[in-house]
C-alpha cells in the first residue's frame, strides 16, 4: 500500500504539472506536418503517392541527434540549459506554424513542403530539449509517472490537432486552423517559464568536441557494440506497425466516406478518454511490472490494435467500427508510448541526456518518417485490407529483438544520478 501511495505522490509535484504542459507543447507540431497536412492535401485533390511521400518532411526527427550535442554543450543566456532552448524553439514554432496559413498545397506544393520542414526541424529541436529536461529532472521513483504524464500531455496535443483541428476544418479553411494551432504554442512557453530547473543542470560537457564524441562512445562502451547496435535497431522497429498504419490512416478514413468532423469528434471525445486511460495505465504497469515486461505486453497490444482498421477496410463505412478503431488505437498508443519513453530514459546518462535520448528517438523516428514514406505506393499495389495486414506483420521484427534488448526476466536499470537523493523535488 505504501508503494502505491508513494507512486501516486509524485503526481502532486510542480514538475509533473510542467511535464504535462511541456508534453502538450512537444505534441502540438507533430500532426501539423502529417495527418493535418494530409487531410488538407486530400481535400485539395493532391495525388495519394505525394500524400504518402509528405512523411519525408519529418526527416529532421530522424536526424536530430546530429545537432543535439549543441543543446548539451551550450546554454542560452536565460532560463538555463534546458528551458532556454525550449522557449527559443517554441517561439520559432509559433511563427512557422502560423506561416502555413499563407500556403496553397494545390498551387505551390514546394513552398508547403519547405514550411513543413521548418516546422519539423524546430519541432524536433523542441523535442531534444524537452526529452533532455524530462530525463534530467526526474528521479528513479518518478520515472514511470513522469513518462506517463509527459506522454499524456503529448497525446492530448495530438488529439487536439487530430480532432479539434479536423472539426474546425469542416467549418473554416485549413489556413485559419493553422493560425489557431499556432496560438496554442503559448501553453508551452508559459510552462517553460514556470517549470523547475533540473538539480544537476550545470553538469554539462566541457567542450563541443566532448559533447559530440563522448555521448556516443559512452553509450556503446556501457552497452557493448553488439547490444548497442541491436538497441538502436529495436528503437527503429518497436513502433513500426503503428507508424505504418498512422501514415495513411487519415486519407483512408476520408476516402472511406467519413467526414473530417466524424474523425475529429470521435478522436476528441472517446478517443481522448481512451488516451488518458491508456497512458496512465501504461505508467502504472511500468511501475508495477518493470520496463522490460511492460514492453512485451505493450508491443503485442499495439500490433493487435491494427486489426480494427482492417475490419473497417473490409466492412466499409461503419460508424461502430470507426469508434472502435479510434478508441483502440488511442488506448494502445498511449499505453505503448508510456512504456517506450520510460525504456529510452533508462538508457540515458544524465550528462549527455540530450544527445543520447535524441540518438535513440532519431532511430525511432526513422521508422515513423522514413520507412513508411513508400506507404502510398504499397497501398496502391495491395489495396486497403492487405495494407493493414502488412502493418500488423510489421510488428514481428521487434518481437524477435525483445529477448535480447529487454529480456522478460531481467530489468532495465535506470542510469545512476550521483548527487541526487530520494526526495521528490517540488
N, C-alpha and C positions, 0 to 999 in steps of 0.2 A: 504493500500500500504506500509506503514511504517513497519507493522508487517512482510510482505513478505520480505522486504529489510533487516530487522534485522535478519530474519531466514537465508537468503542467505549469510549474512555477516559471519556467523560462519564457513562456508566452507573455508574461506580465511585464517584461523588461522594455525599456525605451528602445533598445537596439532592435527588438523584434518588430516594433511599430515601424522603425526606419527601414528594416529589411523588407517589410510588406510593401511599402511605398516605392522603394528602390526596385523591387521586383516588378512592380507595375510599370515603372519608367523604362526598365530594360525590355519588357514585353511589348510595349506600345509600338515601336517601329517594325516589329517582326513581320506582321501580316501586310503592312502597308506596301511592301515590295513583293508580296506573294499573292495570297488569295484575294486581297482587295484589288490589287492591280490586275490580277487575272480576271476578276469579275468585270472590272472596267473595260478591259480589252475584249472580253467576250461580248459585252453589250455594244462595243464599237465594231464588232464583226471581224476582229483580228483572227488569223488562222490558228488552229489548235496547236500546231507544231511550234509556232512563235510563242504561244502562251506557255507551253512546256519549257521552252528554252529560256523564258524570262527568269527561271530559277537561277540562272547563271549570274544575274546581277548581284546575288548574295555571296559571290566569291570572297569578299573581304572577311566573312565569318569563318571561312576555311583557311585564311592566310593571316589571321590576326596575331598569331604567335610571332610573325616577322617583326612587327613594331611594338609588341607587348613589353620588351625589355626597356623601352623608353619610359613606360609608365612605372616600372620598378625602380629605375635609376633616378629620374628627375622629379622634382617636387614643385608644383605651381606655387606662385607667391601668396596663395591664400587657401585656407581650409585644409591644408595638409596634403600628403602624397595621394591618398585615395580619393578623398572628397573633392580636392581641387580639380583632378582630372574628370571626375564625374560631372561637376557643374559646367565645365567647359564644353564637354561633348553634348550635354543636354541642351545648352543654349543653341549650339550649331544645329542640332537635330530639329529643334522647333522651327528654325528658319528654313531648313532643307525640306521638311515635310510640308510647310506652308507653300513652298515654291512649286510643289506638284499641282497646285491649283491653276497654274497658267499653262499646263501641259495638255497636249492633244494626241492621244495614242494613235488614232486613225490617220492623222496627217503628218505627224512628226514623231515616229516611234523612237528614233535615235535620241532625241532630246529627253524623252521619257526615261529611256534606259540610263542615260548619264545622270539624271536627277536621282533615279532609284539607286544607282551605285553609290552616290554621295550619301544617301540615307543609310545604305547598308554599311558603308565604311565607318561612319560615326556611330551607328548602332552597334557595330562590332567593337569599336573602341570603348563605348559606354559599358558594354558587357565585360571587357577586360577589367575596367576599373571597379565595376560592381561585384564581379566574381572575386577579385582580389580583396575588396573590402569585406565581403562576407566571410571569406576564408580566414582573414586576419582577425576579425572582431569576435568570432565565435570560439568558445571554449569546448572541450570534449563533450561535456554534458549537454551542450546546446546544439550540437551538430545536426542531429535528426530533426529537431524542432525548427532550427534556423533554416535548414534546407527546405523544409515543408512550407514555412512562412514565405520565404523568398519565391519559391515556385508558385505558391498560391497567388501572390501579387502578380507574378509574370503571367499566369494563366488567366487571371481576371482581365488583364490588359489585352490578352489575345482574344478573349471573349468580347470585350468592348469593340475592338477593331473587327472581329469576326461576326458580331451580332448587331450591335447598335449601329455600326457603320453601314451594314447591309440594309437595315431597316430604313435608315436615313437616305440611302442611295435610291430607294424607290420613291422618295418624296422630294428629292433635290439632286442636282448634278453631283457627280463624284468630286469635282474640284472643290465644291463647298464642303463636302465631307472631309477632305484632306485638311482644309483650314481648321475645322473643328478639332480634328485629331491633333493637329499641331499645338492647339491651345492646351491640350491635356498634359503636355510636357512640363507645364508649370508644377504639376504634382511632384515630379521627380526633383525639380530644382528646390522646392521647399523642403522636401525630405532630406536632400543632401545638406542643406544649411543646418538643419537641426539634428542630424544624425551624430551619434557619439564617435569620437576618434578611436581607432584600434589602439590598444595599450602599447604595442611594440611597433608603432608606425615608423619610428626612427630607424628600425633595423633594416636598412636597405643596402644594396650593393655599393661598393666604394667607387666603382668606375663603370663606364658604359661597357667596356670590354668584359668586365666581370658579370654585368647584367645580361650580356648576350651569351657568354660561353658557359658560365657556371651552372645556370638552371638546368640546361640540357645534360651537362656532364653529371651533375648531382643526381638527376632523375635516373639515368641509366646505370650509374655506379651503385645506387641504392637498390635498384630492382634487378640488375644484371641485364646484359644486352638482349638475350632471348626473351625474357619475361617483359622487358621494357617495350620491345617491338610488338609482342603479342598484345600487350595492354593498349598500345596505340591502335592496333588493328581492331581490337574489341570496341574501342571508342567509336570507330568508324561504323561498325556493324550493328551495335546494340539497338539503335533506333532506325535502322534501315527500313524495316517493314512499315513502321508508322510514317516515315518520311516519304516513302514511295506512294503511299495512299494519299497523304496530305498534298502532294504535289499537283494532283488533279482532282481532288475531292470537290472543290467549288465548281469548276466547269462541268463536272459530272452531274452534280445536283441541278445546276441551271439547265443543262441540256436534257435532263430527265423530265423537266417541266415544273420544278419547284421555283418559286419566285425568290427574289432577294429578301423580301420580308419573311417568307416562310423559313428560310435558312437562319436569318438573323434572330427572329423571335424565339425559335426553339433553342438556338445556341445561347441566347441571352437569358432565357428563362430556366428551364430544367437543366440545360447544359451548364449553366453557372453553378447550380446546386451540385450537379454531378462532379464538377471540377473541384469545388470546395471539399466535398466529402472524400473524393479520391486523393487529393493532395494531403489532407490531414491524416487520412488512413495510411497513406504511404509513409509519412513521418513517424506515425505511431508504430507501424510494423518494423521500420528500420531500427527504432529504439528497442523494441522487444525481441526481434528475431536476429538483429545484426544486419550489416550491409550485404554480405555475401548471399545469405539465404534469401533476403528480400529481392536481390537482383534476379534470382532464378524464378521466383514467383511472378515478379512484375513483367519479366520478359515473356512469359507464357501468356499472361493476361493481355499484354499489348498486341501480340500476334493474333490471338483468338478474336480480339475486338474487330479485326478487319472483315470477319465473316458477315458482319451486319451490312457492310457496303456491298458485298457480294449478293446478299439477299435482295437489296434494293435494285441492283443491276438485273437480277433475274425477274423480279416482280414488276418493275417499272414504278411509275409514280404512285407511291403508297405512303400516306402520312404516318400511320403507326410505325412502319419500318424506319421512316426518317427520324421520328422521335427516338426510337430505339438506337439507331445508328449513331446519332449525335451524342446521346447520353452515354452510351458505352464508350465511344471514342474519347469523350472528355473525362470520364471517370478513370479509364485505363491510362490515358495520357497523363493525368495528374498524379496517379499513384506511381507510375514508372519514372516520371521526371524527378519526384522527390527522392526516390532511391538512387537514381543515377547521379544526381547532384551530390548527394552525401558520399557516394563512392568516389567521385572525382576529387572532392575536397579532401578526402582521406589520403589521397596520393600526393598531395602538395606539401612542399617545405615552405613554411611561412615567409622565409626571407625572399623567396623567389615566386611567391604565390601568383602574381600577375602573369608572369611568363609561363610557369608550369601549368596553371589552370587554362591559360589561353592555348597552350600546345594541345592539351587534352580535348578541349572543346572545339579547336580548329579541326581536329581529326573527326570529331563527331559531326561538325557542320559539313565536312566533305561529303558524307553520305546524303545529308539533308539537301544540300545545294548543288553538288556536282554530279554524284552518281545518279541522281534522279532526273537530271536535265533531259535525257532522251525519253522521258516518260510519255510524251506526246506521240512520238514515233512508235513506242511499244504499244500504246493503246490503239493506235490506228491499225497496227498489224494483228492484234489479238481480239479486239472488242472489249467492252467493259467487264463482263463476267470473268473472263480468263485473266484480264489485267489484275483484278482484285485477288484472284487465287495466287497469282505471281507475287503480290505484295505479302501474302501470308507465308509463302515459301521463302521469302527474303529474310525471315527470322531465323532460319536454320543455322547459318554460319555463326551467329552469335552464341547459340546454344552449344555448338561444338567447342567454342573457346571458354565457356564458363567454368568447366572443371579445372582449367589451367589458371585463369586470371582471378577467379573468385570461387575457390573450392567450397562446397557446401559445408564441410566440417571445420573449415578454417575461417577465421575472421580477419578482415582488413583492419589493421591498427592505424588510427589517425597519427599523423606526424606529431612528434612531441613539440610542446610550446614552452621552451625554457623561460622562466621569469614570470609565468602566469600562475596564479593559484586557482583553487577550485570554486571560488565565489563567482556568482553571477554578477557581471558588471551592469549596473543600471544607469 
